[in-house]
Amino acid sequence: MVSPDKHLTLDLRSYSAETNSHQHDYHQLVLPVSGLLDMTVGQSSGKVSSQHAAVVAAGEAHGFAGSADNCFVVADIPNALAPELERLPAFISLTPALIQYVCFLHQQLQQSNSTSSQRQMLLLLIQLLHEQQDEPLNLDRRITTARSYLDKHYCESVSLSYLAGIASLSPRQLSELFRQQLGMTPQQYLIEKRMQQAWQLLEIGQLSIQQVAETVGYASLSAFSDRFRKHFDRPPSFFRRSGK
């Protein structure tokens, strides 16, 4: 069995002015930091620039040529981790929130980051992309039921057995099917949902860190801060400063 993290990488790359063309068996996101990248993805042509990114689906032939002094955040993502990326358009405009998050990724990548922290940052990036595109996922209805419940009740304590009952599955079946379709277990999804909501609330800056912790289901500020730091290699206060 191939590990879903086999091709999982997040790094900074620069491209030459010469046109290169190839394809690979994993998805790729190309996000702007500086400079310009002309790209063709399948039958589409476009540019990765200050407010535009490229989404290269697994197996899609693509070519590229960069301007002078270019730099991009590039994410290589195994299909098993985010199969839904193949339904996004090849070139997308970035919202201010996504542009700010790319700046955060750029800062993080200039330091040392673990594979685990990279995975968390990528999952949030993927979530933000889908929220921007308002792209529904083609999921098994039982997984849709379970995920919808977690989306609405992420601030509560939700046991696997209770969630399985809602989805009309056994706990083992729910965990396996959830992982197959979303690349993580229900508990991991719950944590991801809480962390995504917390990051966005901290960026908005209307609530104190204690209030953000309580809003996403943590009665203990220290427990919330510890979990947040494990996810992003930064304390909640870092995002609060960035938001301000």
Residue pairs with C-beta under 8 A, 6 or more apart in sequence:
2 78
2 80
4 78
4 80
4 81
4 183
5 78
5 81
5 115
5 119
6 78
7 24
7 25
7 26
7 76
7 77
7 78
8 76
8 77
8 78
8 81
8 115
8 118
8 119
8 122
9 74
9 75
9 76
9 118
10 73
10 74
10 75
10 76
10 105
10 109
10 113
10 118
10 121
10 122
11 73
11 74
11 109
12 33
12 71
12 72
12 73
12 74
12 106
12 109
12 110
13 71
13 72
13 74
14 35
14 66
14 70
14 71
14 72
15 37
15 64
15 65
15 66
15 70
15 72
16 65
16 66
17 65
17 66
17 67
17 68
18 65
19 63
19 64
19 65
20 63
20 64
20 65
21 40
21 61
21 62
21 63
21 64
22 61
22 62
22 63
23 59
23 60
23 61
23 62
24 58
24 59
24 76
25 58
25 59
25 79
26 58
26 76
26 77
26 78
26 79
27 55
27 56
27 57
27 58
27 76
27 77
27 78
27 79
27 82
27 85
27 86
28 54
28 55
28 56
28 74
28 75
28 76
28 77
29 53
29 54
29 55
29 56
29 73
29 74
29 75
29 77
29 85
29 125
29 129
30 37
30 39
30 48
30 53
30 54
30 56
30 64
30 72
30 73
30 74
31 48
31 53
31 72
31 73
31 74
31 75
31 94
31 102
31 105
32 48
32 49
32 50
32 51
32 52
32 53
32 72
32 73
32 94
32 102
33 71
33 72
33 73
33 102
33 106
34 69
34 70
34 71
35 66
35 67
35 68
35 69
35 70
35 71
35 72
36 47
36 48
36 49
36 66
36 67
36 70
37 47
37 48
37 49
37 54
37 64
37 65
37 66
37 67
37 70
37 72
38 45
38 47
38 64
38 65
38 66
39 45
39 46
39 47
39 48
39 54
39 62
39 63
39 64
39 90
39 91
40 62
40 63
40 64
41 54
41 55
41 56
41 57
41 60
41 62
41 90
41 91
42 60
42 61
42 62
42 90
44 89
44 90
44 91
46 52
46 54
46 90
46 91
47 91
48 54
48 72
48 91
50 99
51 93
51 94
51 99
52 91
52 92
52 93
52 94
53 91
53 92
53 94
53 98
53 102
54 62
54 90
54 91
54 92
55 85
55 88
55 89
55 90
55 91
55 92
55 129
56 62
56 90
57 85
57 86
57 88
57 90
58 79
58 86
60 90
73 102
73 105
73 106
73 109
75 122
75 125
77 85
77 122
77 126
79 86
80 183
81 119
81 122
81 183
82 122
82 126
82 183
83 181
83 183
84 130
84 135
84 137
84 138
85 126
85 129
87 135
87 138
88 129
88 130
88 133
88 135
89 133
92 129
92 132
92 133
94 102
94 132
95 132
97 128
97 200
97 203
98 128
98 129
98 132
100 203
100 242
101 124
101 125
101 128
104 242
105 121
105 125
108 117
108 121
108 232
108 233
108 234
111 233
113 121
113 233
114 233
116 230
117 230
117 231
117 232
117 233
120 192
120 195
120 231
120 232
121 232
123 184
123 192
124 192
124 195
124 196
124 199
127 192
127 196
128 196
130 137
137 181
139 147
139 181
139 182
140 177
140 181
142 167
142 168
142 169
142 174
142 177
143 167
143 177
143 178
143 181
143 182
145 166
145 167
145 168
146 163
146 164
146 166
146 167
146 169
146 174
146 178
146 186
147 178
147 182
147 189
149 158
149 163
149 166
150 158
150 163
150 186
150 189
150 190
150 193
151 193
154 190
154 193
154 194
154 197
154 216
154 217
155 194
155 215
155 216
155 217
156 217
157 217
158 186
158 190
160 171
160 174
160 175
160 186
160 187
161 171
163 174
163 186
164 170
164 171
164 173
164 174
167 174
169 177
174 186
175 185
175 186
178 184
178 185
178 186
178 189
179 185
182 189
184 192
191 227
191 231
194 216
194 217
194 218
194 227
195 216
195 227
195 228
195 231
195 232
197 215
197 216
198 212
198 213
198 215
198 216
198 224
198 228
198 236
199 232
199 239
201 207
201 212
201 215
201 216
202 209
202 212
202 236
202 239
202 240
202 243
203 239
203 242
203 243
204 243
205 240
205 243
205 244
207 215
209 221
209 224
209 225
209 236
209 237
209 240
210 221
212 224
212 236
213 219
213 220
213 221
213 224
213 225
213 236
216 224
218 224
218 227
224 236
225 235
225 236
228 234
228 235
228 236
229 235
232 238
232 239
